Amino acid sequence: MTLPYIARAYGVPEDALFEALTIPKAGNERLSVKQLVIKYDRDPQAMRQAIQQVLLREQGGPTPGGGTP
C-alpha cells in the first residue's frame, strides 16, 4: 500500500502521513510502505506505529486512557 492509498482509504491528509514519517512526498507517492522502509532504512514496526498514530489522531480516535468522559 502507498501512503496516498492509505490516506484515501482512511480519510486522512496524505501530507500528515509523509510528515509523521519525515519522508518527502515528492518522488515517493507511488512507493509502497515496504519500499519506503527499504529506501529510507527504517524499522517496519516503527513505521507502522507512526502511521497508526496519524490515523488515530486525524480520525479523532480513542484518547489515551480510553473510556468516555
PDB file of N, CA, C and O in Angstrom:
ATOM      1  N   MET A   1       0.836  -1.177   0.000  1.00  0.00           N
ATOM      2  CA  MET A   1       0.000   0.000   0.000  1.00  0.00           C
ATOM      3  C   MET A   1       0.886   1.247   0.000  1.00  0.00           C
ATOM      4  O   MET A   1       1.926   1.291   0.657  1.00  0.00           O
ATOM      5  N   THR A   2       0.453   2.241  -0.742  1.00  0.00           N
ATOM      6  CA  THR A   2       1.156   3.521  -0.747  1.00  0.00           C
ATOM      7  C   THR A   2       0.553   4.433   0.314  1.00  0.00           C
ATOM      8  O   THR A   2      -0.557   4.198   0.790  1.00  0.00           O
ATOM      9  N   LEU A   3       1.288   5.466   0.677  1.00  0.00           N
ATOM     10  CA  LEU A   3       0.747   6.416   1.655  1.00  0.00           C
ATOM     11  C   LEU A   3      -0.479   7.146   1.102  1.00  0.00           C
ATOM     12  O   LEU A   3      -1.441   7.338   1.846  1.00  0.00           O
ATOM     13  N   PRO A   4      -0.491   7.563  -0.177  1.00  0.00           N
ATOM     14  CA  PRO A   4      -1.708   8.178  -0.707  1.00  0.00           C
ATOM     15  C   PRO A   4      -2.917   7.232  -0.659  1.00  0.00           C
ATOM     16  O   PRO A   4      -4.037   7.674  -0.405  1.00  0.00           O
ATOM     17  N   TYR A   5      -2.696   5.947  -0.900  1.00  0.00           N
ATOM     18  CA  TYR A   5      -3.791   4.976  -0.811  1.00  0.00           C
ATOM     19  C   TYR A   5      -4.318   4.902   0.622  1.00  0.00           C
ATOM     20  O   TYR A   5      -5.529   4.928   0.844  1.00  0.00           O
ATOM     21  N   ILE A   6      -3.423   4.810   1.576  1.00  0.00           N
ATOM     22  CA  ILE A   6      -3.826   4.762   2.987  1.00  0.00           C
ATOM     23  C   ILE A   6      -4.598   6.030   3.352  1.00  0.00           C
ATOM     24  O   ILE A   6      -5.622   5.968   4.031  1.00  0.00           O
ATOM     25  N   ALA A   7      -4.102   7.168   2.900  1.00  0.00           N
ATOM     26  CA  ALA A   7      -4.761   8.443   3.197  1.00  0.00           C
ATOM     27  C   ALA A   7      -6.194   8.451   2.667  1.00  0.00           C
ATOM     28  O   ALA A   7      -7.118   8.858   3.372  1.00  0.00           O
ATOM     29  N   ARG A   8      -6.373   8.006   1.440  1.00  0.00           N
ATOM     30  CA  ARG A   8      -7.725   7.978   0.857  1.00  0.00           C
ATOM     31  C   ARG A   8      -8.612   6.960   1.570  1.00  0.00           C
ATOM     32  O   ARG A   8      -9.772   7.245   1.869  1.00  0.00           O
ATOM     33  N   ALA A   9      -8.071   5.785   1.839  1.00  0.00           N
ATOM     34  CA  ALA A   9      -8.852   4.718   2.462  1.00  0.00           C
ATOM     35  C   ALA A   9      -9.351   5.111   3.858  1.00  0.00           C
ATOM     36  O   ALA A   9     -10.447   4.723   4.264  1.00  0.00           O
ATOM     37  N   TYR A  10      -8.542   5.877   4.583  1.00  0.00           N
ATOM     38  CA  TYR A  10      -8.896   6.239   5.954  1.00  0.00           C
ATOM     39  C   TYR A  10      -9.335   7.684   6.107  1.00  0.00           C
ATOM     40  O   TYR A  10      -9.642   8.130   7.212  1.00  0.00           O
ATOM     41  N   GLY A  11      -9.365   8.417   5.002  1.00  0.00           N
ATOM     42  CA  GLY A  11      -9.854   9.797   5.052  1.00  0.00           C
ATOM     43  C   GLY A  11      -8.957  10.733   5.837  1.00  0.00           C
ATOM     44  O   GLY A  11      -9.443  11.590   6.576  1.00  0.00           O
ATOM     45  N   VAL A  12      -7.653  10.575   5.684  1.00  0.00           N
ATOM     46  CA  VAL A  12      -6.706  11.461   6.358  1.00  0.00           C
ATOM     47  C   VAL A  12      -5.848  12.163   5.303  1.00  0.00           C
ATOM     48  O   VAL A  12      -5.714  11.652   4.191  1.00  0.00           O
ATOM     49  N   PRO A  13      -5.271  13.305   5.622  1.00  0.00           N
ATOM     50  CA  PRO A  13      -4.425  14.007   4.653  1.00  0.00           C
ATOM     51  C   PRO A  13      -3.121  13.243   4.370  1.00  0.00           C
ATOM     52  O   PRO A  13      -2.449  12.769   5.286  1.00  0.00           O
ATOM     53  N   GLU A  14      -2.788  13.140   3.086  1.00  0.00           N
ATOM     54  CA  GLU A  14      -1.526  12.496   2.700  1.00  0.00           C
ATOM     55  C   GLU A  14      -0.344  13.165   3.382  1.00  0.00           C
ATOM     56  O   GLU A  14       0.570  12.504   3.873  1.00  0.00           O
ATOM     57  N   ASP A  15      -0.382  14.489   3.401  1.00  0.00           N
ATOM     58  CA  ASP A  15       0.740  15.245   3.966  1.00  0.00           C
ATOM     59  C   ASP A  15       1.006  14.871   5.418  1.00  0.00           C
ATOM     60  O   ASP A  15       2.156  14.865   5.856  1.00  0.00           O
ATOM     61  N   ALA A  16      -0.041  14.560   6.162  1.00  0.00           N
ATOM     62  CA  ALA A  16       0.137  14.188   7.569  1.00  0.00           C
ATOM     63  C   ALA A  16       0.939  12.898   7.692  1.00  0.00           C
ATOM     64  O   ALA A  16       1.761  12.758   8.598  1.00  0.00           O
ATOM     65  N   LEU A  17       0.704  11.966   6.791  1.00  0.00           N
ATOM     66  CA  LEU A  17       1.446  10.703   6.821  1.00  0.00           C
ATOM     67  C   LEU A  17       2.914  10.921   6.460  1.00  0.00           C
ATOM     68  O   LEU A  17       3.811  10.443   7.154  1.00  0.00           O
ATOM     69  N   PHE A  18       3.149  11.650   5.361  1.00  0.00           N
ATOM     70  CA  PHE A  18       4.537  11.898   4.963  1.00  0.00           C
ATOM     71  C   PHE A  18       5.284  12.676   6.046  1.00  0.00           C
ATOM     72  O   PHE A  18       6.449  12.398   6.330  1.00  0.00           O
ATOM     73  N   GLU A  19       4.604  13.649   6.643  1.00  0.00           N
ATOM     74  CA  GLU A  19       5.239  14.461   7.680  1.00  0.00           C
ATOM     75  C   GLU A  19       5.578  13.627   8.912  1.00  0.00           C
ATOM     76  O   GLU A  19       6.666  13.758   9.474  1.00  0.00           O
ATOM     77  N   ALA A  20       4.660  12.780   9.327  1.00  0.00           N
ATOM     78  CA  ALA A  20       4.889  11.948  10.510  1.00  0.00           C
ATOM     79  C   ALA A  20       6.060  10.992  10.313  1.00  0.00           C
ATOM     80  O   ALA A  20       6.761  10.645  11.264  1.00  0.00           O
ATOM     81  N   LEU A  21       6.261  10.572   9.071  1.00  0.00           N
ATOM     82  CA  LEU A  21       7.340   9.638   8.775  1.00  0.00           C
ATOM     83  C   LEU A  21       8.630  10.351   8.386  1.00  0.00           C
ATOM     84  O   LEU A  21       9.652   9.714   8.132  1.00  0.00           O
ATOM     85  N   THR A  22       8.570  11.660   8.344  1.00  0.00           N
ATOM     86  CA  THR A  22       9.696  12.502   7.902  1.00  0.00           C
ATOM     87  C   THR A  22      10.281  12.008   6.577  1.00  0.00           C
ATOM     88  O   THR A  22      11.488  11.824   6.422  1.00  0.00           O
ATOM     89  N   ILE A  23       9.373  11.808   5.644  1.00  0.00           N
ATOM     90  CA  ILE A  23       9.716  11.360   4.296  1.00  0.00           C
ATOM     91  C   ILE A  23       9.162  12.388   3.330  1.00  0.00           C
ATOM     92  O   ILE A  23       7.999  12.775   3.446  1.00  0.00           O
ATOM     93  N   PRO A  24       9.976  12.844   2.368  1.00  0.00           N
ATOM     94  CA  PRO A  24       9.447  13.804   1.399  1.00  0.00           C
ATOM     95  C   PRO A  24       8.387  13.163   0.511  1.00  0.00           C
ATOM     96  O   PRO A  24       8.514  12.012   0.093  1.00  0.00           O
ATOM     97  N   LYS A  25       7.347  13.930   0.235  1.00  0.00           N
ATOM     98  CA  LYS A  25       6.265  13.430  -0.603  1.00  0.00           C
ATOM     99  C   LYS A  25       6.721  13.292  -2.053  1.00  0.00           C
ATOM    100  O   LYS A  25       6.394  12.315  -2.727  1.00  0.00           O
ATOM    101  N   ALA A  26       7.474  14.275  -2.520  1.00  0.00           N
ATOM    102  CA  ALA A  26       7.924  14.294  -3.915  1.00  0.00           C
ATOM    103  C   ALA A  26       8.758  13.054  -4.241  1.00  0.00           C
ATOM    104  O   ALA A  26       9.778  12.790  -3.603  1.00  0.00           O
ATOM    105  N   GLY A  27       8.317  12.319  -5.220  1.00  0.00           N
ATOM    106  CA  GLY A  27       9.047  11.137  -5.658  1.00  0.00           C
ATOM    107  C   GLY A  27       8.728   9.873  -4.882  1.00  0.00           C
ATOM    108  O   GLY A  27       9.221   8.800  -5.229  1.00  0.00           O
ATOM    109  N   ASN A  28       7.916   9.975  -3.842  1.00  0.00           N
ATOM    110  CA  ASN A  28       7.608   8.803  -3.016  1.00  0.00           C
ATOM    111  C   ASN A  28       6.134   8.416  -3.030  1.00  0.00           C
ATOM    112  O   ASN A  28       5.732   7.469  -2.354  1.00  0.00           O
ATOM    113  N   GLU A  29       5.330   9.144  -3.795  1.00  0.00           N
ATOM    114  CA  GLU A  29       3.885   8.896  -3.800  1.00  0.00           C
ATOM    115  C   GLU A  29       3.520   7.513  -4.318  1.00  0.00           C
ATOM    116  O   GLU A  29       2.496   6.961  -3.917  1.00  0.00           O
ATOM    117  N   ARG A  30       4.323   6.951  -5.186  1.00  0.00           N
ATOM    118  CA  ARG A  30       3.996   5.674  -5.810  1.00  0.00           C
ATOM    119  C   ARG A  30       4.707   4.481  -5.160  1.00  0.00           C
ATOM    120  O   ARG A  30       4.540   3.344  -5.600  1.00  0.00           O
ATOM    121  N   LEU A  31       5.489   4.741  -4.127  1.00  0.00           N
ATOM    122  CA  LEU A  31       6.191   3.658  -3.442  1.00  0.00           C
ATOM    123  C   LEU A  31       5.332   3.105  -2.309  1.00  0.00           C
ATOM    124  O   LEU A  31       4.655   3.850  -1.600  1.00  0.00           O
ATOM    125  N   SER A  32       5.376   1.792  -2.159  1.00  0.00           N
ATOM    126  CA  SER A  32       4.639   1.167  -1.059  1.00  0.00           C
ATOM    127  C   SER A  32       5.345   1.460   0.263  1.00  0.00           C
ATOM    128  O   SER A  32       6.499   1.888   0.287  1.00  0.00           O
ATOM    129  N   VAL A  33       4.642   1.224   1.341  1.00  0.00           N
ATOM    130  CA  VAL A  33       5.249   1.415   2.665  1.00  0.00           C
ATOM    131  C   VAL A  33       6.474   0.507   2.788  1.00  0.00           C
ATOM    132  O   VAL A  33       7.498   0.917   3.335  1.00  0.00           O
ATOM    133  N   LYS A  34       6.373  -0.707   2.288  1.00  0.00           N
ATOM    134  CA  LYS A  34       7.512  -1.630   2.334  1.00  0.00           C
ATOM    135  C   LYS A  34       8.702  -1.060   1.565  1.00  0.00           C
ATOM    136  O   LYS A  34       9.840  -1.148   2.027  1.00  0.00           O
ATOM    137  N   GLN A  35       8.445  -0.482   0.406  1.00  0.00           N
ATOM    138  CA  GLN A  35       9.527   0.116  -0.375  1.00  0.00           C
ATOM    139  C   GLN A  35      10.135   1.322   0.341  1.00  0.00           C
ATOM    140  O   GLN A  35      11.343   1.547   0.266  1.00  0.00           O
ATOM    141  N   LEU A  36       9.301   2.094   1.031  1.00  0.00           N
ATOM    142  CA  LEU A  36       9.797   3.242   1.783  1.00  0.00           C
ATOM    143  C   LEU A  36      10.670   2.791   2.957  1.00  0.00           C
ATOM    144  O   LEU A  36      11.683   3.419   3.264  1.00  0.00           O
ATOM    145  N   VAL A  37      10.270   1.704   3.606  1.00  0.00           N
ATOM    146  CA  VAL A  37      11.067   1.149   4.705  1.00  0.00           C
ATOM    147  C   VAL A  37      12.470   0.815   4.210  1.00  0.00           C
ATOM    148  O   VAL A  37      13.464   1.113   4.871  1.00  0.00           O
ATOM    149  N   ILE A  38      12.531   0.196   3.045  1.00  0.00           N
ATOM    150  CA  ILE A  38      13.834  -0.188   2.480  1.00  0.00           C
ATOM    151  C   ILE A  38      14.602   1.046   2.028  1.00  0.00           C
ATOM    152  O   ILE A  38      15.781   1.195   2.346  1.00  0.00           O
ATOM    153  N   LYS A  39      13.941   1.931   1.288  1.00  0.00           N
ATOM    154  CA  LYS A  39      14.610   3.113   0.736  1.00  0.00           C
ATOM    155  C   LYS A  39      15.211   3.987   1.833  1.00  0.00           C
ATOM    156  O   LYS A  39      16.323   4.492   1.682  1.00  0.00           O
ATOM    157  N   TYR A  40      14.488   4.168   2.930  1.00  0.00           N
ATOM    158  CA  TYR A  40      14.940   5.058   3.997  1.00  0.00           C
ATOM    159  C   TYR A  40      15.515   4.314   5.203  1.00  0.00           C
ATOM    160  O   TYR A  40      15.778   4.916   6.244  1.00  0.00           O
ATOM    161  N   ASP A  41      15.709   2.997   5.055  1.00  0.00           N
ATOM    162  CA  ASP A  41      16.307   2.171   6.098  1.00  0.00           C
ATOM    163  C   ASP A  41      15.628   2.398   7.449  1.00  0.00           C
ATOM    164  O   ASP A  41      16.269   2.742   8.442  1.00  0.00           O
ATOM    165  N   ARG A  42      14.324   2.197   7.452  1.00  0.00           N
ATOM    166  CA  ARG A  42      13.532   2.404   8.666  1.00  0.00           C
ATOM    167  C   ARG A  42      13.094   1.078   9.269  1.00  0.00           C
ATOM    168  O   ARG A  42      13.077   0.048   8.595  1.00  0.00           O
ATOM    169  N   ASP A  43      12.744   1.120  10.532  1.00  0.00           N
ATOM    170  CA  ASP A  43      12.201  -0.039  11.227  1.00  0.00           C
ATOM    171  C   ASP A  43      10.738  -0.200  10.818  1.00  0.00           C
ATOM    172  O   ASP A  43       9.944   0.720  11.014  1.00  0.00           O
ATOM    173  N   PRO A  44      10.367  -1.348  10.254  1.00  0.00           N
ATOM    174  CA  PRO A  44       8.984  -1.529   9.794  1.00  0.00           C
ATOM    175  C   PRO A  44       7.947  -1.343  10.902  1.00  0.00           C
ATOM    176  O   PRO A  44       6.884  -0.767  10.670  1.00  0.00           O
ATOM    177  N   GLN A  45       8.253  -1.825  12.091  1.00  0.00           N
ATOM    178  CA  GLN A  45       7.315  -1.690  13.212  1.00  0.00           C
ATOM    179  C   GLN A  45       7.131  -0.224  13.595  1.00  0.00           C
ATOM    180  O   GLN A  45       6.013   0.210  13.872  1.00  0.00           O
ATOM    181  N   ALA A  46       8.210   0.530  13.611  1.00  0.00           N
ATOM    182  CA  ALA A  46       8.122   1.954  13.949  1.00  0.00           C
ATOM    183  C   ALA A  46       7.313   2.702  12.899  1.00  0.00           C
ATOM    184  O   ALA A  46       6.532   3.592  13.235  1.00  0.00           O
ATOM    185  N   MET A  47       7.495   2.344  11.625  1.00  0.00           N
ATOM    186  CA  MET A  47       6.723   2.982  10.544  1.00  0.00           C
ATOM    187  C   MET A  47       5.235   2.682  10.728  1.00  0.00           C
ATOM    188  O   MET A  47       4.396   3.575  10.607  1.00  0.00           O
ATOM    189  N   ARG A  48       4.919   1.440  11.016  1.00  0.00           N
ATOM    190  CA  ARG A  48       3.516   1.053  11.197  1.00  0.00           C
ATOM    191  C   ARG A  48       2.892   1.819  12.365  1.00  0.00           C
ATOM    192  O   ARG A  48       1.768   2.309  12.264  1.00  0.00           O
ATOM    193  N   GLN A  49       3.624   1.916  13.460  1.00  0.00           N
ATOM    194  CA  GLN A  49       3.111   2.641  14.623  1.00  0.00           C
ATOM    195  C   GLN A  49       2.903   4.116  14.309  1.00  0.00           C
ATOM    196  O   GLN A  49       1.908   4.705  14.730  1.00  0.00           O
ATOM    197  N   ALA A  50       3.834   4.716  13.572  1.00  0.00           N
ATOM    198  CA  ALA A  50       3.696   6.127  13.209  1.00  0.00           C
ATOM    199  C   ALA A  50       2.465   6.342  12.338  1.00  0.00           C
ATOM    200  O   ALA A  50       1.737   7.317  12.521  1.00  0.00           O
ATOM    201  N   ILE A  51       2.232   5.444  11.398  1.00  0.00           N
ATOM    202  CA  ILE A  51       1.046   5.541  10.534  1.00  0.00           C
ATOM    203  C   ILE A  51      -0.218   5.390  11.375  1.00  0.00           C
ATOM    204  O   ILE A  51      -1.169   6.154  11.211  1.00  0.00           O
ATOM    205  N   GLN A  52      -0.232   4.414  12.271  1.00  0.00           N
ATOM    206  CA  GLN A  52      -1.400   4.204  13.133  1.00  0.00           C
ATOM    207  C   GLN A  52      -1.685   5.423  13.994  1.00  0.00           C
ATOM    208  O   GLN A  52      -2.845   5.783  14.193  1.00  0.00           O
ATOM    209  N   GLN A  53      -0.642   6.062  14.505  1.00  0.00           N
ATOM    210  CA  GLN A  53      -0.834   7.261  15.322  1.00  0.00           C
ATOM    211  C   GLN A  53      -1.483   8.380  14.521  1.00  0.00           C
ATOM    212  O   GLN A  53      -2.363   9.079  15.023  1.00  0.00           O
ATOM    213  N   VAL A  54      -1.049   8.548  13.274  1.00  0.00           N
ATOM    214  CA  VAL A  54      -1.657   9.570  12.418  1.00  0.00           C
ATOM    215  C   VAL A  54      -3.126   9.245  12.173  1.00  0.00           C
ATOM    216  O   VAL A  54      -3.983  10.126  12.253  1.00  0.00           O
ATOM    217  N   LEU A  55      -3.413   7.996  11.878  1.00  0.00           N
ATOM    218  CA  LEU A  55      -4.803   7.608  11.610  1.00  0.00           C
ATOM    219  C   LEU A  55      -5.685   7.874  12.826  1.00  0.00           C
ATOM    220  O   LEU A  55      -6.785   8.410  12.694  1.00  0.00           O
ATOM    221  N   LEU A  56      -5.207   7.504  13.991  1.00  0.00           N
ATOM    222  CA  LEU A  56      -5.982   7.733  15.209  1.00  0.00           C
ATOM    223  C   LEU A  56      -6.180   9.225  15.479  1.00  0.00           C
ATOM    224  O   LEU A  56      -7.282   9.664  15.810  1.00  0.00           O
ATOM    225  N   ARG A  57      -5.109   9.993  15.334  1.00  0.00           N
ATOM    226  CA  ARG A  57      -5.181  11.436  15.592  1.00  0.00           C
ATOM    227  C   ARG A  57      -6.107  12.133  14.597  1.00  0.00           C
ATOM    228  O   ARG A  57      -6.963  12.926  14.989  1.00  0.00           O
ATOM    229  N   GLU A  58      -5.935  11.841  13.334  1.00  0.00           N
ATOM    230  CA  GLU A  58      -6.702  12.531  12.291  1.00  0.00           C
ATOM    231  C   GLU A  58      -8.163  12.100  12.253  1.00  0.00           C
ATOM    232  O   GLU A  58      -9.020  12.872  11.823  1.00  0.00           O
ATOM    233  N   GLN A  59      -8.454  10.900  12.689  1.00  0.00           N
ATOM    234  CA  GLN A  59      -9.829  10.415  12.684  1.00  0.00           C
ATOM    235  C   GLN A  59     -10.522  10.651  14.016  1.00  0.00           C
ATOM    236  O   GLN A  59     -11.681  10.275  14.193  1.00  0.00           O
ATOM    237  N   GLY A  60      -9.823  11.266  14.942  1.00  0.00           N
ATOM    238  CA  GLY A  60     -10.428  11.508  16.256  1.00  0.00           C
ATOM    239  C   GLY A  60     -10.646  10.211  17.001  1.00  0.00           C
ATOM    240  O   GLY A  60     -11.702   9.991  17.593  1.00  0.00           O
ATOM    241  N   GLY A  61      -9.642   9.354  16.969  1.00  0.00           N
ATOM    242  CA  GLY A  61      -9.728   8.041  17.605  1.00  0.00           C
ATOM    243  C   GLY A  61      -9.765   8.140  19.114  1.00  0.00           C
ATOM    244  O   GLY A  61      -9.837   9.231  19.678  1.00  0.00           O
ATOM    245  N   PRO A  62      -9.715   6.985  19.762  1.00  0.00           N
ATOM    246  CA  PRO A  62      -9.764   6.948  21.222  1.00  0.00           C
ATOM    247  C   PRO A  62      -8.630   7.757  21.845  1.00  0.00           C
ATOM    248  O   PRO A  62      -7.508   7.783  21.337  1.00  0.00           O
ATOM    249  N   THR A  63      -8.942   8.396  22.926  1.00  0.00           N
ATOM    250  CA  THR A  63      -7.938   9.195  23.626  1.00  0.00           C
ATOM    251  C   THR A  63      -7.151   8.287  24.555  1.00  0.00           C
ATOM    252  O   THR A  63      -7.646   7.236  24.961  1.00  0.00           O
ATOM    253  N   PRO A  64      -5.919   8.685  24.898  1.00  0.00           N
ATOM    254  CA  PRO A  64      -5.155   7.874  25.841  1.00  0.00           C
ATOM    255  C   PRO A  64      -5.911   7.699  27.144  1.00  0.00           C
ATOM    256  O   PRO A  64      -6.475   8.658  27.671  1.00  0.00           O
ATOM    257  N   GLY A  65      -5.927   6.509  27.654  1.00  0.00           N
ATOM    258  CA  GLY A  65      -6.656   6.224  28.884  1.00  0.00           C
ATOM    259  C   GLY A  65      -8.023   5.622  28.607  1.00  0.00           C
ATOM    260  O   GLY A  65      -8.653   5.033  29.486  1.00  0.00           O
ATOM    261  N   GLY A  66      -8.474   5.783  27.351  1.00  0.00           N
ATOM    262  CA  GLY A  66      -9.745   5.192  26.942  1.00  0.00           C
ATOM    263  C   GLY A  66     -10.922   5.721  27.746  1.00  0.00           C
ATOM    264  O   GLY A  66     -10.815   6.723  28.453  1.00  0.00           O
ATOM    265  N   GLY A  67     -12.028   5.037  27.625  1.00  0.00           N
ATOM    266  CA  GLY A  67     -13.215   5.422  28.372  1.00  0.00           C
ATOM    267  C   GLY A  67     -13.886   6.655  27.801  1.00  0.00           C
ATOM    268  O   GLY A  67     -13.366   7.304  26.893  1.00  0.00           O
ATOM    269  N   THR A  68     -15.035   6.962  28.343  1.00  0.00           N
ATOM    270  CA  THR A  68     -15.769   8.142  27.924  1.00  0.00           C
ATOM    271  C   THR A  68     -15.778   9.155  29.038  1.00  0.00           C
ATOM    272  O   THR A  68     -15.750   8.784  30.211  1.00  0.00           O
ATOM    273  N   PRO A  69     -15.816  10.428  28.698  1.00  0.00           N
ATOM    274  CA  PRO A  69     -15.792  11.459  29.761  1.00  0.00           C
ATOM    275  C   PRO A  69     -17.045  11.481  30.579  1.00  0.00           C
ATOM    276  O   PRO A  69     -17.167  12.289  31.501  1.00  0.00           O
TER     277      PRO A  69
END
